[in-house]
Amino acid sequence: MRKNILERLERIDRLIRIKGTGTPAELAARLKMSERNIYQYLNLMRDLGAPIKFDPYRETYYYSEEGQFIICFQPDNKDHKGDEDDVKPVVKKSA
């Protein structure tokens, strides 16, 4: 996964949390990407458990419950003996 993808996810997440995305067309222009890509990112976030909704009156996306994406590596609590198969990236939604 390229760094650019993670940066976009973080930026979309931040804009959703502050209810500052605007319409899909406005969000696409702000992030310099197509509306189609915006919908792909939003669907990816939904697939990962984000409760994303759109408010047509305020013209912004929002989370229907409080939370945010935390994209990071989290090691297991067990001793590692160099077994790379046990190391997995984690994407969490915080409460």
NUBA-740594 format. One record per residue: residue number from 1; residue in three letters; z, x, y of N, C-alpha, C, CB in turn. Coordinates in steps of 0.02 Angstrom, whole numbers. Each point is the difference from the previous one (the first is absolute). Glycine has a CB too. Layout:
   resi   resn      n_Z      n_X      n_Y     ca_Z     ca_X     ca_Y      c_Z      c_X      c_Y     cb_Z     cb_X     cb_Y
    NUM    Ala        Z        X        Y        Z        X        Y        Z        X        Y        Z        X        Y
...
END
This chain:
   resi   resn      n_Z      n_X      n_Y     ca_Z     ca_X     ca_Y      c_Z      c_X      c_Y     cb_Z     cb_X     cb_Y
      1    Met        0       42      -58        0      -42       58        0       45       62       61      -93      -62
      2    Arg     -103       77      108       -4       41       60       55      -18       49     -123       10      -17
      3    Lys      142       39       57       53       -9       49      -17      -56       49       29      121      -11
      4    Asn      -93     -127       28      -23      -51       47       18      -71      -23      -92       77       33
      5    Ile       87      -89      -99       17      -65      -28       74      -16       12      -91       13      -87
      6    Leu      134       36       73       72      -11       10       16      -10       74       24       70     -101
      7    Glu      -56      -33      145       12       -8       71      -21      -70       23      -18      123       18
      8    Arg      -38     -148      -44      -21      -68       18       48      -52      -25     -118       39       -2
      9    Leu      142      -31      -61       49      -47      -27       63       -1       42      -46       19     -115
     10    Glu       69       40      135       61        5       42      -11      -33       68       31      106      -59
     11    Arg      -90      -96       88      -14      -29       66       -6      -76       -5      -58      106       34
     12    Ile       23     -131      -85       -5      -72      -10       69      -30      -11     -116       13      -48
     13    Asp      157       19        7       68      -23      -13       39       -5       65       -4       52     -114
     14    Arg        1        0      155       37        0       64      -24      -57       45       15      125       -9
     15    Leu      -80     -134       14      -27      -54       42       20      -69      -26      -96       75       31
     16    Ile       97      -83      -96       22      -64      -29       74      -12       16      -86       11      -92
     17    Arg      127       41       85       72       -8       13       15      -20       71       22       84      -88
     18    Ile      -61      -59      136       12      -17       70      -43      -60       22       28      120       24
     19    Lys      -64     -149      -72      -43      -58       13      -50       16       55       91      -78      -36
     20    Gly     -123      137       29      -47       23       50      -68       16      -26       96       43       60
     21    Thr     -117      -76     -114      -66       16      -29      -57      -30       39       54        7     -110
     22    Gly      -43      -66      139      -56      -38       28      -39      -31      -57       -5       76      100
     23    Thr      -55      -99      -83      -44      -30      -50      -27       54      -46      -31      -93       80
     24    Pro        2       74     -137      -31       52      -42      -52       42       37       19      -75      -98
     25    Ala      -58       44      142      -50       38       38       33       49       48      -79      -97       -8
     26    Glu      134       76       41       36       44       46       33       57      -38       20      -97       77
     27    Leu        9       83     -134       32       52      -40      -52       50      -24       89      -81      -37
     28    Ala     -147       57       16      -54       44      -22      -22       46       57      -38      -86      -83
     29    Ala       31       59      142      -21       41       58       54       51       17      -68      -96       45
     30    Arg      131       76      -47       55       45       15        3       59      -48       63      -97       47
     31    Leu      -77       84     -111        4       52      -51      -68       34      -13       94      -63      -52
     32    Lys     -144       42       90      -67       29       -6      -27       -6      -72       27       79       94
     33    Met      -24     -140     -120      -26      -14      -67      -29      -70        0       85       78      -54
     34    Ser     -118      -96        0      -31      -66       -5       52      -53      -18     -109       54      -33
     35    Glu       92     -117       49       43      -55      -19        6       -3      -76      -32      -65      103
     36    Arg      -22       80     -137        1       -1      -73       52       49      -26     -122      -31       -3
     37    Asn      126       92       33       51       48      -21       70      -24       16      -83       92       18
     38    Ile       91     -126       38       66      -29       18       22      -47      -56      -25       10      125
     39    Tyr      -20      -55     -145       18      -47      -53       16       37      -66      -73      -87       55
     40    Gln       38      141      -69       14       38      -61       70       31        4     -123       24      -14
     41    Tyr      141        4       71       67       28        8       54      -54       -5      -47       91       73
     42    Leu       36     -148      -41       48      -55       -3        8      -25      -72      -29      -33      118
     43    Asn      -26       28     -154        4      -22      -70       36       52      -43     -106      -65       15
     44    Leu       94      129       -2       37       52      -36       75       -6       12     -100       76        9
     45    Met      118      -85       55       71       -7       17       30      -62      -34      -21       57      111
     46    Arg      -16     -112     -113       24      -60      -34        8       13      -75      -57      -72       86
     47    Asp        8      108     -116        5       17      -71       62       42      -15     -124       -5       -8
     48    Leu      146       44       58       60       41       -8       64      -37       18      -70      100       24
     49    Gly       64     -165      -10       58      -42       10       16      -19       72       41       53      -99
     50    Ala      -83      -35      147       14      -17       70      -15      -73       12      -27      118       36
     51    Pro       76     -155       -8      -10      -72       14      -34      -10       68      102      -27      -70
     52    Ile     -166       45       74      -37       -1       63      -29      -70       12      -27      123      -12
     53    Lys       39     -148       72      -26      -65       22      -35       10       67       92      -64      -62
     54    Phe     -133       16       82      -32        3       66       21      -60       39      -99       62      -46
     55    Asp      120      -52      109       20      -53       45      -58      -14       48      124       33       -8
     56    Pro     -160      -88       -2      -59      -13       42       18      -14       73      -57      -44     -102
     57    Tyr      117       18      114       22      -14       68       12       64       39       51     -107      -39
     58    Arg      -15      155        9       13       64       33      -55       51      -13      121      -23      -11
     59    Glu     -167        6      -34      -56       44      -18       24       69      -21      -73      -63       79
     60    Thr      117       64     -130       25       63      -27       22       -9      -72       36       36      115
     61    Tyr      -38       18     -152       29        1      -66       75       13        6     -109       41      -51
     62    Tyr      146      -64        1       73       11       -2       22       -1      -72       16      -52      114
     63    Tyr       44       78     -126       31       -4      -67       42      -64       -1        1      127      -15
     64    Ser       -7     -166      -38       39      -62       -6       72       13      -18     -103      -59      -34
     65    Glu      120      122       18       69       21      -10        7       71       27       15      -76     -102
     66    Glu       44       94      124       11       66       30      -12       55      -51       83      -50       78
     67    Gly     -114      104      -56      -12       57      -44      -52       46       30       30      -70      -98
     68    Gln      -43      123       62      -51       48       21      -22       40      -60       48        7      116
     69    Phe     -106       26     -110      -23       44      -53       32       68        9     -109      -63       -8
     70    Ile      131       91      -48       24       69       -1      -42       34      -52      120      -30       35
     71    Ile     -163       75      -12      -46       35      -45       23       72       -6      -97      -76       33
     72    Cys      124       92      -92       28       67       -9        4       17      -74       65      -12      107
     73    Phe      -48       74     -121       14       23      -67       75       -5      -12     -101       78        0
     74    Gln      120     -105      -57       71       -5      -18        9       29      -69       16     -103       73
     75    Pro       19      159      -79        9       30      -67       49      -41      -42      -23      113       49
     76    Asp       14     -109     -114       46      -31      -47       67       36        4      -95      -36      -76
     77    Asn      147        4       53       67       30        0       13       43      -61       39      -96       67
     78    Lys      -87      101     -112       11       40      -60      -24       72       11      -12     -103      -72
     79    Asp       33      148       29      -20       70        5      -73        6      -20      117       40      -25
     80    His     -156       -4       67      -70       12      -16       -7       69      -30      -38      -77       93
     81    Lys        0       81     -145      -13       65      -32      -74       16        7       96      -17      -82
     82    Gly     -125        0      141      -69       16       12      -49      -51      -28       33      118        0
     83    Asp       -9     -176      -21      -43      -52      -27      -29      -40       58       68       -6     -107
     84    Glu     -131       20      124      -31      -31       58      -15      -74      -12      -49      110       28
     85    Asp       46     -133      -90      -13      -70      -13       57      -46       22      -71       36      -96
     86    Asp      131       -8      104       57      -40       21        3      -10       76       61       42      -99
     87    Val     -101       -7      137        2       -3       73      -51      -52       24       38      122        8
     88    Lys      -14     -174       26      -45      -54       22       15      -17       73       -7      -45     -117
     89    Pro      -45       32      157       12      -22       69       26      -71        0      -90       76       42
     90    Val      128      -94        8       31      -65        5      -18      -31       66       94       35      -75
     91    Val     -113     -100       73      -11      -38       61       51      -56       -2     -125       29        9
     92    Lys      170      -31       40       53      -49        0       -4      -45       61       72       79      -63
     93    Lys      -48     -140       57        9      -44       56       75       -4       11     -107      -67      -23
     94    Ser      129       86       83       72       -2       13       19      -68       24        1      121       26
     95    Ala       61     -139      -35       25      -65       22       29        4       70       23      -31     -117
END
